[in-house]
Amino acid sequence: MSIIQLFIGFIIGTIIYQTVIKTLYLYYVYKRRYGKDIIVLFYPVIGWYYFVNQSFKKYGDSHQFYKTLIKENPNAKAILALSGFTNIITIIDTNWVKKCLTNQHLFFKKDGPFGFDLLFGEGLLFKNKQEWKNQRAFLQGNFHFNALMERFQMFKDCNLQFCSEVPSNGEYVKLDYYNEAAKVSSDIISYSFMGRSINEIKSNQKSFSIELINLVKDCFVYRITNPFFMIKASVFGPRKSTTSFNSSTEKGLLSRIKSINNCLYNIIEEREQQLKKKYKNHNEMVPANFLDMYLKEIWKQEEENKESKNKITLTRKEIVNQYITVIFAGTDTTSHLIGNILFELSRNPDVYQRLQKEIDDNILSFENMKYEDLNNLPYLRLVIKETQRLYPAIFYLFGRFMDKSYTDEDLFISKDLEVQIRLVSQQEKQSGLFSDIQKFNPDRYNSTDKEDPYDFIPFSAGPRNCIGQYLALIETKVAIVYALKKFHLKKRDDYELKMFQEFVYSPVEKDLFYIKRK
Ligand code: HEM
């Protein structure tokens, strides 16, 4: 038997084991244990992305298929699915979700978009165990209220470019509001991390952060839609598959990744030289942004290393990957929240008027607005929450894996499964607070009925929740105050709302309302 025949035999054997033997065994174990509490789905080879597309074609909503499934099975605790070549359990039950999130240390991440190791490998989003803990502790301070308060003026400055092309002749126009908000979001994160000079850099002939976000989205879509890569990943694992047997599309993506990484290494090197000219040693240094904070730590480790031969633990790759991580995790998620709030205001005049009044009563002008003024906008807080309920940017956490199976009196998760944790569970079940689920009704959260805090957790929950959530909320509040102070919004009657999940779950049309300068 030749080597090629052996290789083909190995691939076929792996596929049969993954899709038939392992799958049937898992379904037997779960059905025996939980019966109807577990929904079973089969998407062999083509993967769930095919059904997402089918759902979009049929209902204009890529998630309608799942929403209906959960509504029709209100007591289901989880969905067990073979997607492509992977067996996945999607946890729906609120208590089970709580158990998974409070025991985050038992789960780890090992899969992500094409090239995720090169883009995020050393970043917070994909680190695990002790390394994740160290990074989280190192970064945390930058996302606390005090640190955000210091950057408040920069948050305001970045907003001045929002819808700057709207003419001053008083005419209503349509724009891609999501893209407008994305420019603001990515600038806020880039300036916080790198300082303002990042704006001058271009990669692949496009603005740096826009190229970065597009590249990560392209890598995401490629990972979940390309059968060639799906087969490769199930045989060699997602890391190795990125760099072996590359197709021309993969080579194109790799070259864009290389050029983004080169740009970032150059920025770091330049800044390092500036700092070393300005300061004699690390103790003198006053970091102006996240990059400086990292460079100070590297400098410190290098100085200590000279004397004590300690290992240098912080690398320049970590800085590059961390920047890509926060830009990616924080841009589209926040800009979609802002865009969706404005869209809902445009078509809910009562909510719009009430919020406009709250803002006008409490904030005299955008220019003089102070950080503390944001605390006087309780209705805006409800509007944000209701928008996140109707348009959850993220439906599921990144897939988690385990070293050993989890078992307690009520929950069993086999280590042979990839675990997806669903962040939206209550609303499809149509009970209590959520009886009118399609309606945009911020007041539902004013109700005395108690919701379980784990029913809806747009920023996730537990120790591995979103590190940027306060930044996102402050940025959103500033953006909404700016929009309502400077512009009028008007409903568009001729649109059809269609929702699709790429990285974030978002409207397909991006110019869903009219806007006019005040
Ligand atoms: C509305 C806006 C946002 C939403 C809905 C959101 C949602 C989330 C969710 C659900 C997770 C958990 C992911 C997982 O465990 O698989 C997460 C993690 C994360 N988010 Fe956000 N996020 C938002 C804004 C931001 C911003 C503005 C930043 C940074 C500037 C950010 C940075 C991160 C990072 C670094 C993680 C990984 C945390 C860790 O693993 O310890 N996010 N986010």
Residues whose N, C-alpha, C, O or C-beta is under 5 A from the ligand:
A	BS01	HEM	L124 L125 I189 V326 A329 G330 T333 T334 L337 A393 I394 L397 F398 P458 F459 S460 R464 N465 C466 I467 G468 Q469 L471 A472
